[in-house]
Amino acid sequence: QMQLVESGGGSVQAGGSLRLSCEASESTGGVYCMAWFRQDSAKEREGVAVISTGGGTTYHDPSVQDRFKISRDDDKNTLYLQMDSLKPEDTAMYYCAADPSLFTTCFERFRKAAFGYWGQGTQVTVSS
């Protein structure tokens, strides 16, 4: 079974940066569509960014576009989320997710937060 472990969360001042990592227990290259989601206690889980199985296509939610960047290193079976210019509203539990889907299905699943595998999350807290 695919297992995902996030790391890199923490507390940072507004305007600061963090890089989240998600290490997968299985080979990710050419197999898994991967994404980052986040959830504040008072809100539903929302999509942050997604990267296609082949890594050639990405999508970032407008709320983080130009500030966050999703990437993957399939040689290390690791997904990353570089977060710059962090804002207090970015405070949330961030979850890594993966799904063995093809391109079209990958992005459809992202919109529905319907990924097959999820990590336990890593907390990001941004203070002003």
Buried (B, 14 or more C-beta within 10 A) or exposed (E): EBEBBBBBBEEBEEEBEBBBBBBBEBEBEEBBBBBBBBBEEEEEBEBBBBBBBBBEEBBBBEEBEEBBBBBBEBEEBBBBBBBBEBBEEBBBBBBBBBBBBEEEBBBEBBEEBEBBBBBEBBEBBBEE
